[in-house]
Amino acid sequence: QEVTVTCLLLLSALWLPGNESYNSESLYLLCCGAALRPKRSPRFCFPNPCKHQGVCQVVEEKPTCTCKAGFTGPFCQDVVLKLQCEEDHMKMMVRKEVFEVLKIPLARVHLKNGACKVSEKEEDGAIFFSATLTGENHTLCGSMIQQNRSHVSYANVMESDIEATGVISRSSLVRVHFSCIYSYERVVQLPFALTAIDTLVKFVVKEGEFNVTMALYETSAYLQPYRQQPPALPLSEFLYILLQLEGQSQVRYFLLSVEDCWATPSADPSHDVQHQLIVKGCPHDETVMYINAIGNSTMAKFRFQMFQFINYSAVFLHCRVRLCLPDGPEPCMKQCPRKSKSKRALEEDYKKIVSYGPIHLLASPLSGVRNAELGTKLQDLWVWGLSDWHISMLLCCVLHLVCPH
């Protein structure tokens, strides 16, 4: 209205006599064309469009806000936030100045669970209201957990309480929601390049096998083994047994120990009918005697007196042997009689069963059979080859001696 009145007064003055040079069109352009275009006012910062105590300045005929610490945005309407999502913790931080502007004390700021208060922390020269969540407290502080097939999300909120004065309140509220999302899968890579070379390096691991033979000798001198197949011995005869670990190269690696020896009426070492000769490394039969120290070399020598199974004609001998390390944690030699104590199984021990037989009881002279044997010295017994088994299995090496028809 002010601009219109000014224009009309100017037109009236110019329309006086003597001013014929101004026609109506030129007068209109002179007045209304210029006067009706309002001049822009420099007062763009009134009222102040900047929020949270931001300072307004006119730059290129536009209002520009300079925000206080902790605020951002064209009109300082947003809060500067710092969220850390690490593998072992989540940390939400808001500049202390935000709460000072809003007149919110530290004691009124907490997480979703009001018992989880925030604290002041200094970082990069600034003071923050900070809250840290770990695997130990995120559930207690009210974190919400959501997951799908590829990601898992942990969410919480930093917020303030309302401060009431009677029935009213003029306190501001801050509510900052934050979430950390983690992917179940990641692609990882070496932080450096690889260079190929033409040298091949290999590591080979293989399980070895060992052979143990069992032989029957005539005397304790162990000079000649029996050769007669199968041997026939009287009940009064002593049997001299030699167990030996084959292979000279094994001498420096293993020692031979005898765990158990027993006899059966068949070649099956698990036959129901058994007679124990050696149990847990110590003589069990009263006639068993060690000829050498068992467990300090690669051979074991012992003797026992011949016997027969009732209702059976043959005796098969079986021994369970063990390899042990010369410097192992448990000695190879047995202390007999053994004291009652638990025995720890050693991974270094490998056990096998070595068998021998059949051994027949020599018939009495009344049968006429023994007379034919008395004139001839019993020949040495030659030992058949033993089969090998994988060291992880407890198997038998059975010497089958074929009986004459």
LUMVO-65485 format. One record per atom (N, C-alpha, C, O): x, y, z. Coordinates in steps of 0.001 Angstrom, whole numbers, plus 500000, padded with zeros to 6 digits. Example, Ala and Ser with C-alpha at 12.3 -4.5 7.8 and 13.67 -1.06 7.14 Angstrom:
2
513190494310507800512300495500507800513200496700507800514236496681508465512850497750507080513670498940507140512900500030507870513409501138508039
This chain:
405
500824498803500000500000500000500000500857501244500000500503502211499326501976501274500727502867502422500778503447502721499412503538503878499002503837501670498713504401501846497375503346502386496411503671503217495563502119501948496512501042502382495613500713503854495821500536504576494840500626504325497065500318505725497368501412506638496843501116507700496294502670506246497000503792507053496508503728507202495005503978508277494461503393506122494349503298506149492878502188507087492419502392507817491449501030507107493064499912507956492669500237509439492881499879510271492048500904509773493974501287511167494220502266511645493166502175512790492723503201510799492754504153511188491730503476511375490399503840512288489658502525510565490069501792510713488809500980512013488792500899512672487755500403512375489880499609513621489940500495514833489732500103515775489044501693514824490321502599515963490179503101516102488759503213517216488250503393515033488137503913515062486784502817515354485751503121515677484603501610515249486132500518515463485166500085516936485159499068517249484541500787517827485798500474519242485843500751519878484481501505519323483681500109521110484196500360521780482904501850522104482763502515522423483749502360522024481556503783522250481295504585521000481253505763521035480898504002519912481598504712518620481573504128517712480499503953516508480688503836518335479373503202517563478302504163516543477712503749515578477070505450516771477938506421515833477337506287514410477892506754513456477271505665514273479033505476512928479627504131512387479189503100512950479557504107511353478445502843510706478125502495509700479204503262509455480135501347509144479052500852508238480104501708506995480247501898506491481354502228506494479123503008505260479179504341505494479865504786504704480697504983506637479477506282506906480085506142507200481563506979506801482372505068507905481909504853508169483332504625506878484120505089506736485251503928505974483524503679504698484220504973503921484433505222503355485497505805503917483355507069503194483473507996503875484469508715503219485223507965505206484455508821505934485382508442505662486827509290505469487699507176505654487038506737505479488427506537504026488792507253503452489612505543503457488155505131502120488591506145501061488207506340500085488931506804501259487041507776500236486634508914500128487617509462499044487816509281501242488238510378501188489208509855501101490627510354500315491432508877501888490927508413501953492310507684500700492731507705500335493906507035500030491781506310498821492161507245497627492366506796496598492872508562497723491986509531496650492289510128496952493651510971497842493760509720496240494691510192496571496040511675496267496178512138495260495642512408497074496854513818496863497126513970495868498268513277495945499283514915494911498070515093493879499076515684494458500353516558495324500331515175493948501455515633494425502755516807493601503223516815492390503002517798494194503857518932493427504379518602492723505674519508492120506250517438492745506160517085492202507470516587490763507365515510490433507863517415489867506683517016488453506536517214487663507829516647486580507975517993488170508753518287487449509992517350487857511122517584487521512283516276488589510774515296488988511791513917488548511341513408489047510337513295487610512072513849486945513271514915485927512921515005485486511775515723485549513900516856484648513682516360483259513288515680482596514071516701482814512066516243481473511645517100480347512212516739479177512086518226480679512832519161479644513317518669479083514647518271479827515544518703477770514754518271477089515964519447476928516929520608477095516556519119476605518153520081476244519181521194477267519311522375476926519375520784478538519349521686479656519600522718479841518512523809480349518770522386479433517292523271479677516169523270481146515794522277481838516020524365481637515224524527483034514840524236483176513356524769482428512537523350484180512998522923484366511613523685485538510998523872486576511633524116485356509762524729486404508960524186486335507549523840485263507051524111487530506889523631487579505514524821487460504584525722488298504618524836486459503780525891486227502804525245486075501439524461485153501209525590487013500509525014487011499161523494487018499235522800486262498556523013487915500099521583488115500277520863486840500705519712486603500341521559486041501473520966484823502016521390484698503471522514485059503822520501484190504323520884483995505721521786482772505857521478481716505305522893482900506581523845481804506814524037481647508309524305482620509014523900480422508791523980480161510224525352479618510605525871478713509951525927480162511646527146479627512266526727478942513556526257479585514495526908477598513585526361476796514683527331476712515858528548476797515689526773476544517032527572476289518217528088474850518168527565474007517438529102474600518944529684473253518969528623472220519320527851472400520261528595471143518556527642470070518799526434470101517892525651469152517880526260471192517117525102471310516227525580471502514793526686471986514556524738471119513847525068471239512438523779471387511647522685471366512212523918471537510319522757471721509458522643473164508995523270474040509591521850473453507933521704474836507423521213475804508485521585476977508464520382475338509418519852476195510460520198475665511857519499475951512829521295474881511943521773474323513213520704473465513885520620473397515111519907472826513075518798472056513622519212470637514017518469469965514732520376470167513570520797468791513826521911468747514867522632469721515085522024467572515505523036467350516527524174466538515926523936465577515194525423466924516238526589466169515783526733464925516666526830465037517888526746463754516051526823462485516771528076461726516348528531461845515210528627460946517274529747460056516974529393458666517489529211458459518689529298457722516562528939456348516914530078455426516483530501455451515327530564454623517407531601453639517121531002452233517226530445451859518258531124451482516169530655450091516150531877449201515970532288448914514845532444448774517066533636447937517026533261446486517266532109446166517559534253445613517137533977444181517291533700443798518741533069442775519008534177444627519685533983444285521088533155445300521859532894445092523044532732446394521228531911447370521945531214448306520970531598448406519804530172448999521466529490450069520753529553451307521648529319451210522853529872452484521062529984453704521848529232454837521150529491455155519989528296455437521886527526456586521400528010457830522133528091457829523361528337458913521383528861460134521982528153461358521405527962461464520193527762462290522299527136463560521926527909464670522642528224464554523826528209465745521912528978466830522515528281467376523762527057467506523797529065467686524765528539468207526018527796469517525801526827469801526506528244470329524822527619471634524574526153471505524192525362472409524459525779470378523561524371470182523195523495470201524434522438470831524439523919469527525464523128469452526683523204470756527480522271471103528205524325471474527339524417472766528009523471473765527390522835474535528110523359473775526060522427474685525398520997474370525803520189475270526027520694473071525894519335472661526237519105472614527740518021472250528198520139472987528515520036473032529980519625471674530561518724471575531394520324470630530087520076469267530574521315468797531313522366468652530689521241468555532599522417468097533338522742466632533033521894465878532557523975466254533316524447464901533040523625463848533762523399462763533226523180464150534960522465463155535765521144462733535147520620461673535490520589463540534240519284463214533641519406462458532327518394462185531681520626462112531915520832461456530625521207459995530879522054459692531719520564459107530143520782457668530338520427456927529068520005457528528080520603455611529101520210454742527988518769454288528183518064454777529066518338453336527340516942452901527397516575452434528793515500452753529300517455451691529404517285451353530811517840452511531618519038452789531567516967453194532372517368454380533096518487454152534084519133455107534515518733452889534458519814452607535397521179452728534743522189452823535441521230452727533417522501452824532688522769454287532356522317454779531322523487454978533208523774456395533038524927456591532052525720455681531813525001457806531483526104458159530610527175458849531448526937459194532605528334459044530872529444459677531571530161460635530637530000460561529419530943461523531198531716462462530400533027461813529970533726461199530776533348461960528680534589461432528140535229462498527256534539463231526548536536462570527307537266463497526453537862462742525280538491461697525448537656463285524095538186462656522901538488463734521868537631464553521538539703463722521369540158464702520375539975466125520876539615467013520103540218466349522153540161467684522710538769468202522997538619469373523346537737467370522862536364467788523123535766466910524207536215465784524423534740467434524897534055466699525956532732466179525408531971466917524783532472464899525652531264464257525161530506463630526327531090463245527340529178463539526153528376462635526961528436461289526242528010461171525093528967460276526927529307459018526258528659457839526962528525457823528185528259456848526167527720455583526688528345454450525898528350454471524667528875453454526608529541452319525965528786451042526285528440450783527438528532450240525248527852448955525397528805447846524991529476447935523962528861446796525810529680445620525505528799444383525591527601444468525861529415443243525358528665441995525459528151441722526852527244440909527026528718442392527859528312442140529234527124442994529680526376442599530574526947444176529053525911445078529576524871445523528561523932446227528933524999445141527288524053445682526313522636445177526562521670445908526338522502443935527024521169443420527335520608444087528586519425444422528630521438444281529594520989444931530826520570446372530578519708446898531282521173447011529584520861448409529306519731448563528304519489449666527815519037447482527988517833447572527169518046447510525677517157447903524922519184447035525223519425446960523780518451445996523124518113444951523680518011446365521939517136445509521130517982444810520085518787445444519402517801443502519959518589442703519017517663442171517935516643441547518229518023442422516683517287441891515539518289441243514593519422441703514458517856440175513945518753439491513032517987438866511886516809438532512005518685438718510778518167437981509636519257437009509188520159436684509961519177436554507961520125435537507519521523436084507294522485435317507265521655437397507135522960437954506795523498438942507813524711439140507874522631439584508631523096440627509525522407440521510885521346439911511023523045441137511886522465441261513212522606442711513638523632443341513380521575443244514292521535444646514674521340444769516178520525444063516772522115445691516794521984446029518210521573447497518288522292448364517792520434447786518899519898449154518930519621449571520367519212448766521203519863450882520636519579451451521940519293452930521738519261453402520602519085453662522810518772455090522709519419455816523884519394455335525018519999456982523595520477457884524635519435458976524790519133459682523827518878459126525988517779460054526180517860460716527545518580460276528441517085461798527665517048462541528925515650462458529522514671462168528834515587462723530826514310462736531524513716464144531539514434465133531396512398464218531714511708465507531842511863466013533273511670465279534243512214467278533368512306467903534679511050468742534911510829469739534224510246468344535860508950468995536095509040469974537249509742469749538235508303471070537096508145472062538175506661472160538469505914472819537746506256471518539505504826471475539792504118470666538733504417469492538518503172471315538071502378470624537047502863470959535649502268470506534670503947471755535527504443472117534198505913471732534090506559471381535077506422471806532861507837471548532605508270472357531400507542472439530411509446472954531472510017473674530346511365473079529930512144473706529212511610471901530382512877471256530032512775470597528664511734470059528288513879470651527934513945470010526619514270468529526779514820468099527793513925467782525780514206466353525750515191466057524631515105466621523541516125465167524920517048464657523906516822463156523803516842462440524805516611462698522595516412461265522374517181460901521107516743461210519999518325460247521272519189459874520153519180458359520015519743457652520851518553457867518979518528456422518704519791456040517921520199456749517001520390454934518290521588454491517565521566452974517443521032452270518300522159452491516359522195451053516057523546450707515454524148451504514733524006449510515762525199448936515136524792447646514449524192446761515059525126447555513177524742446398512366526014445659511963526965446264511468526020444354512180527180443525511863526763442437510871525702441828511004527610442213509891527372441153508917527943439852509436529001439836510065527231438743509168527716437446509600528965437017508822529812436294509347529070437459507588530161437022506728531004438214506305530508439328506142532294437945506134533210438964505660534191438340504691534501437152504779534673439147503772535742438725502879537039439313503417537181440531503523537964438458503749539231438910504305540337438613503308540203437737502454541414439341503426542526439147502511543831439463503216543857440152504236544899438952502660546207439246503210546560440708502949546213441253501901547245441341503892547603442744503684548826442925502805549340444035502675549293441848502203550481441952501358550340440991500193549519440074500220551149441212499175551108440377497981551955439131498193552862439121499025551653438084497438552405436837497486553259436700496241552824437019495135554463436229496431555377436022495302555675434539495182556073433901496157555486433994494006555708432570493773557191432281493628557933433063493033557618431149494177558990430689494000558949429271493463557924428594493536560082428828492921560109427523492263560683426430493154561120425392492657560687426652494465561175425640495399559993424951496071559110425615496616559976423644496033558881422872496610559303422325497963560317421636498078558525422634498977558784422133500327557594421278500747556449421721500660557859420059501203556779419157501591557049418603502988558194418395503390555959418375503708556023417711505005555185416437504906554006416492504555555782415312505210555103414024505076555039413370506455556049413274507151553868412932506835553672412218508094553045410868507781552052410795507057553608409823508313553104408480508019553205407633509263554157407758510033552227406773509461552257405841510576553107404631510209552936404038509145554015404279511091554880403142510836554327401848511411553351401854512161554952400760511058554565399455511562555790398784512178556927399127511853555551397844513055556670397125513647556338395637513698555176395241513802557391394826513622557253393370513652557894392827514919558987393239515309557201391905515544557743391196516699557585389706516436556507389240516066558661388971516628558605387521516418558620386809517772559140387317518765558034385620517770558062384761518953558649383413518539558240382817517543559616382952519325560256381673519018560397380850520302560447381401521402560462379505520143560598378568521251561982377936521177562362377378520148562746378027522288564118377509522314564218376328523275563370376119524143565320375548523075565520374346523863565965374648525286565494374026526238566885375621525427567468375889526744567489377378527003567144378193526148567909377706528224567992379115528600569136379831527907569240381055527982570008379065527222571085379697526466570572380320525171571250381159524578569424379933524743568787380474523531569722380369522323569906381319521561570316379150522178571205378939521041570477378333519849570706378737518709569597377359520110568914376667519026567408376687519257566936376221520294566658377216518315565198377124518437564724375740517998565408375051517241563565375346518473562979374083518037562628374161516562562139375178516070562891373062515871562551373011514448561432372015514169560801372065513113561187371119515106560124370145514892558775370858514887558512371706515741557934370517513939556638371153513797555528370104513829555524369202512992554589370196514768554628371048515965555426370357517061555556369133517038555956371092518006556744370453519064555842369689520031554728370115520337556347368553520501555643367753521502556537367673522726557655367164522656556036368181523856556865368312525046556208367631526232554984367659526358557005367013527114556436366416528333556048367507529322556520368641529236555182367146530258554712368113531248555840368625532130555715369701532715556904367907532238558025368322533082558973369289532369559877369848532990558767369481531088559678370310530282559395371795530517558250372200530715560472372603530489560343374052530518560407374596529092561221374145528287559566375542528792559538376189527483560249377529527601559909378342528461561240377763526735561998379010526736561533379871525555561702379498524394560961381000525867560328381860524871561207383083524624561759383674525552561319383444523351562031384669522969561092385559522140560615385155521079560843386744522629560123387771521878561138388819521440561916389317522254561127389153520148562150390067519648561563391063518655560783390711517770561968392322518835561579393383517911562524393357516723563736393497516891561986393180515524562815393038514334563300394400513850562716395439514160564387394363513079564916395584512482565943396241513368565603396746514438567208396248512943568254396844513753568057398351513932568483398930514931567408398971512950567204400417513049566241400784514164566205401934514601565453399805514632564496400092515689565153400187517063564544400670518018566397399724517156567029399654518462567120401028519104566905401162520309567430402036518329567625403371518893566305404113519087566287405178519704565199403572518573563915404267518678563021403694519774562386404447520513562965402358519884561996401719520773562652400647521622563698400095521279562001400373522738562303399215523561561068398330523587559953398804523371561269397038523852560170396074523846559788395723525276560634395349526089558510395850525565557988395491526880556862394479526694556133394519525703556732393579527652555687392552527616554583392953528581554825393139529774553381393084528063552246393449528897551575392215529497551454392094530716551142391304528628550421390107529078550824388934528195551129389109527015550822387753528766550976386512528011549970385500528560549774385393529770549347384771527662548360383788528080548296382669527041548770382815525914547704381560527444547589380400526571546118380064526367545285380278527248545814379527525168544459379097524819544549377741524123545613377381523620543461376990524087543493375688523405543304375795521898543290374773521213543156377012521359543030377199519912543846378420519513544415379105520363543899378683518222544670379816517715543996381154517989544586382210517757542772381112518478542041382337518776542503382893520124542280382249521149543138384070520156543623384588521446542508385004522393542745385186523587541282385157521868540159385538522726539282384344523087538130384518523482539815383145522955539071381932523303538633382001524770539331382557525618537465381424525044536917381472526405537815380773527418537910381197528570538467379710526989539351378959527884540747379578527783541359379580526715541243380103528907542545380766528914543289380422530200542700380133531241544627380468530072545488380356531255546470381521531209547218381668530242546468382349532249547304383540532285548707383176532755548889382531533787549693383605531973551092383403532333551721384690532867552390384677533900551506385787532167552017387099532567550856388087532526550117388145531543550702388860533592549620389843533667550225391187534045550919391311535054549949392190533217550441393554533452551942393589533682552445394310534543552640392794532891554098392830532922554740391974533974555967391891534027553957391331534819554525390541535908554073389083535812552965388808535352554927388146536243554557386719536186553283386447536974553113386920538098552390385670536355551149385276537019551158383780537316550713383342538377551668383007536367551863381563536583553080381382537468554084382073537292553003380457538425554079380277539392555354379755538774556422379866539375555262379178537566556471378642536931557139379629535993558200379335535444556538380794535800557113381788534880558323382435535535558288382821536703559404382546534749560607383215535225561194384011534062561304383507532944561566385253534335562210386091533324563684385707533225564358385546534243564180385561532006565576385225531775566415386495531659567573386511532075565842387558531096566546388839531010565649389930531588564477389693531879566199391102531747565415392236532250564474392711531144564921393160530089563186392609531390562195392941530373561977394465530345561666395080531365562146395052529158561852396467529012563052397358528829562895398571528689564278396789528826565449397632528616566203397291527343567334397733527144565552396478526457566167396125525172565059395829524178563881396062524450565454395311523025564473394993521990564061393533522027563431393051521086564399392821523085563980391423523199563554391120524633563942391804525579562739390066524759562256389616526061562359388100526106561917387416525183562946387569527184563128386131527347562485385692528659562697386308529703561704384628528594561137384061529812560862382574529592560861382090528460560630381864530689560339380435530612559117380119531455558756380878532354558481378987531154557410378449531997557349376937531761557856376429530761556724376240532694556644374784532595555450374386531749554387375003531816555646373333530943554598372840530046553376372395530839553497371896531958552215372578530255550956372146530872550008371757529747550317371938528569548857371224530120547843370868529128546480371366529577546204371477530772545628371664528594544240372018528865543422370731528935543559369860528076542584370610529943541728369431530078540753369385528909540097370375528582540676368235528301539788367978527156540279368649525871539552368681524878541497369181525878542083369746524652543465369153524458544128368775525424543897369071523209545180368428522901546304369407522627547466369002522607546003370685522414547035371632521998547025372855522898546037373162523565548157373541522892548311374798523625548829375854522661549829375630521979548162377002522596548604378140521791548996379269522735548263379611523663550143379827522481550676380875523343550508382243522679550773382391521486550067383244523452549862384609522942550487385601523923550418385417525138551092386643523381551649387712524210551268389066523627551348389296522420550858389942524515550603391329524111551841392134524458552221392241525624552468392701523428553718393431523622553487394918523379552491395323522780554425395709523856554299397163523738555649397767523389556679397381523941555629398703522481556819399501522221556796400706523156555739401292523392557938401069523676558005402267524510559286403018524183560242402458523646559278404278524515560418405130524202561480405004525285561149404944526470562738404963524901563803404839525912563776405969526934564071405745528108563432407163526511563383408317527417561956408762527687561721409932527991560997407843527578559596408193527784559278408516529229560069408220530124558101409133529464557731409517530837557453408344531755557503408494532976557158407165531189556904405986532023557941404925531703558156404617530531558582404367532695559630403376532421559052402132531763557908401748532008559883401504530910559436400283530234559490399075531173558696398143531045560417399101532097560573397960533005559495398003534082559170399061534621558951396826534382557884396719535360558465396487536753559492395828536921557786397039537728558138396796539123557188395721539657556004395982539871557695394560539861556863393431540283557192393038541713558373392980542057556208392765542564554778392877542217554345394329542083554870395203542773553394394586541201552929395947540930552141396475542106551353395753542717552362397754542422551553398411543428550256398883542801550197399170541605549238398957543604547923399354543106547907400855542836547852401661543764547956401214541579547867402637541196547347402717539775547474401768539002546770403838539442546219404027538104547347404253537108548354404883537428547176403752535943548196403872534896547667404749533788546610404493533213548423405788533502548014406709532422548438406128531086549590405738530900547480406076530146547787405567528811548671406568528087548408407771528108549699406076527459550634406945526751550416406843525258550220405753524720550449407979524596550276407981523151551469407330522458551365406883521316552614407279523164553800406707522526553752405181522489554566404552521813552802404582523213552766403121523317551975402516522169550888402983521828552534401479521587551842400750520539551842399274520934552888398726521282550700398643520884550576397272521373550179396330520242549416396689519345550720395110520311550327394041519408550256392741520197550754392634521318549624391768519577549592390419520154550399389507519234550159389458518028551340388798519807552133387819519070551758386435519582551733386199520790551467385528518665550984384199519059551909383118518526552635383308517550551858381989519198552679380837518821551913379558519167551231379480520189552043378566518297551423377287518600551014376522517345551185377047516245550494375333517459550193374668518744551411373970519339552338373570518634551373373842520637552375373045521359551624371847521942550641372008522665552098370657521619551394369439522047552084368804523242553309368835523361551287368234524116551818367465525243552359366154524716551683365445523971553599365831525112554210364580524667553490363399525319553254363409526527553139362375524524552405361210525021553259360409526004554485360511525997552598359610526852553313358813527855554015357643527182553629357265526076555066357034527826555770355892527225554864354697526975555149353907526075553793354532527729552920353378527556552252353372526196551825352323525715552161354510525588551483354562524286552403354187523156551945353992522030553722354077523429554656353730522377555065354907521536555915354782520654554483356021521794554802357176520953556095357827521381556907358226520547556291357936522710557449358676523211558752357950522894559790358591522733558710356533522797559934355789522542560592356221521250561818356265521141559763356538520276560317356951518991560986358308519096561853358635518285560590359114520100561137360457520231562407360473521058563245361360520895562563359468521972563669359535522912565007359374522221566003359941522671565057358591521107566324358380520426566733359562519566567865359622519088565888360429519382566160361580518502566031362866519292565028363094519968567026363686519205566975364977519889565969365884519201565910365965517974565187366556520017564203367477519428564919368564518645565859369186519139564473368782517440565104369759516564564568371168516859563530371365517492565342372119516361564962373521516591563675373853515862563384373358514773562952374683516495561678375142515920561948376399515092562478377390515593561571376333513817561743377558513021560446378355513061559349377800513129560604379643513017559497380569513248558902381021511927559589381514511032557634380834511850556912381323510651556866382843510683557013383452511743556659383464509497556577384945509398555322385479510063554243384890509994555502386570510681554372387232511352553750388255510419554449388922509656552443388373510484551751389425509735551810390719510527551930390699511752551725391868509813551763393190510469550389393802510464549588393578509556550140394551511454548872395281511540549154396747511765550237397139512200548145397548511456548226399003511712548363399236513207547702398575514008549226400182513584549558400363514992548391400837515814548416400717517039547357401377515174546235401876515963545252400803516341544291401089517055545446399574515895544508398491516192545234397419516993546434397196516837544481396782517834545023395704518652544678394382517961543551393900518071545652393793517245545390392605516445546385391501516828547259391686517675546226390408516204547070389256516537547982388909515367547611389042514201549199388455515716550057387804514730550103386339515130550725385996516134549486385511514400549332384116514809550240383251513944550163383289512716551090382480514588551944381526513887551193380217513801551007379528514804550771379884512627550048378612512427551068377528512064551709377585511015551198376580512922552111375449512684551260374249512311550445373785513108551445373761511135550577372705510600550931371366511246552098370974511269549948370683511758550137369370512387550278368306511301549598368367510276551142367353511519551265366245510519550001365414510519549377365219511562549628364933509369548420364117509221548736362673509567547854361816509508
